[in-house]
Amino acid sequence: MIHQPPAGARDLLPLEVTQKGWINDRLQQVFQGWGYQRVVSPTIEWLDTLVAGGTIDPATVIQLQNTGSGALGLRPELTASIARAAVTRMSDRSYPQRICYRANVFRRPPAGYHGRPMEFYQAGVELLFAGGLLADAEILLLLADCFDTLGLENWQMILGEAGLTRSLLSPFPEPLRERVRHCLALLDRVTLENLPYPDEELRQRALLLFHLRGKPAEVLAKVAPLAREESDRTAIANLESLMELLEKSRSRPFPLVLDLSLVQTFDYYTGIVFKAVSSGDGRPRVLGQGGRYDRLLGVYHPRGESAPGIGFSLNIEDLHESLLSGTTLPEQAPAIDWLVIPVTELARNAVFVKAQIFRDRETNSRVAIDLGGGSPDEIRDRARDRGIRGLAWVREDGSIEEEFLDS
Ligand SMILES: N[C@@H](Cc1c[nH]c[nH+]1)C(=O)O
């Protein structure tokens, strides 16, 4: 029998681990620079926690055996867990809370997509107990800083407003509303046009919603006549202020597309929502996504008291793929710096002690011991093949001869 990981699961080998580690380390540096502190939440949670008050479809959760005290699942994302932890464990801290994370998440592939990846890696932030313009701007500017720091150039931020989109969809009766939402999420204009609308006015409204995407000023001009509620007008005004602030806060233009039909996979959002996509050549990729969720913390509060929150998660696989065509990623897993070789059997007594001296001599140096076999020339050839920088031949009397290999 050949042992393979199950369909949808995979091993990451040293080069990929090195490159993804490089991406993650840089992201954590940026998060730290903006005052975010890392937390680690459990991989396994109660299913009840994971579905975030019904805003995450339980079908996306990989469920584990029911233990008798309730169903458990593997986290499909981290925002729900962090909201739970913040409400139950961190509520005595001073506000706001700036939290960051790097972790794996698991999602059950949709029916008919057997073999699609089930495990993904994310790095993200959550800014909790803070609402308003400055918090929204902080999150979007931090996301832009992540891309700048990674040296990623061709990206675009697609910005929407979940509350406004919900309100624009409210004239559609259910279940038609859900179908319109679905067509908007999939950019499926043909199906959208042919849904069974009760009247022509609603059909025209659906098509108009489909076109609320593009240059911010143009989209805002189109949406203004559709905004019937006071809350819609406030949302539009907030979007305008946000875009103005973003432009003033960066030395280069903020690559922004406004999309008031943007619908996210998870439904806990209440304010701005966004997706960062790579816009270079090749397949467009969703590099990260997020938004404001001002009711989620209330799901976990014993008395249902909520507090504002906003955050994003970056998709490490997509970032990695997008960076592969550039020149910033490390091209090799780090090689060993020194190979320490006992010249005779008796020299073995000294070899571990001597190797430690090399480790202590240079911080972060990689020092390995030759485990035997082969003539000095064979050892040299093997070492050169593996990119090893130097050989340290240890003699019986404990003396060392250093030899530098040319690459
Ligand atoms: N957890 C969301 C992204 C997000 C973070 N914070 C808010 N939203 C996701 O995985 O899609």
The ligand as an SDF file (V2000), in Angstrom:
LIG
                    3D

 11 11  0  0  0  0  0  0  0  0999 V2000
  -12.1800   35.4640    8.8910 N   0  0  0  0  0  0  0  0  0  0  0  0
  -12.5360   36.0000    7.5940 C   0  0  0  0  0  0  0  0  0  0  0  0
  -11.7840   37.2800    7.3020 C   0  0  0  0  0  0  0  0  0  0  0  0
  -11.9600   38.3100    8.3730 C   0  0  0  0  0  0  0  0  0  0  0  0
  -11.1200   38.6060    9.3890 C   0  0  0  0  0  0  0  0  0  0  0  0
  -11.7290   39.5640   10.1050 N   0  0  0  0  0  0  0  0  0  0  0  0
  -12.8560   39.8570    9.5450 C   0  0  0  0  0  0  0  0  0  0  0  0
  -13.0350   39.0800    8.4970 N   0  0  0  0  0  0  0  0  0  0  0  0
  -12.1950   34.9660    6.5230 C   0  0  0  0  0  0  0  0  0  0  0  0
  -11.4780   34.0250    6.7760 O   0  0  0  0  0  0  0  0  0  0  0  0
  -12.6540   35.1270    5.4110 O   0  0  0  0  0  0  0  0  0  0  0  0
  1  2  1  0
  2  3  1  0
  2  9  1  0
  3  4  1  0
  4  5  2  0
  4  8  1  0
  5  6  1  0
  6  7  1  0
  7  8  2  0
  9 10  2  0
  9 11  1  0
M  CHG  1   8   1
M  END
$$$$
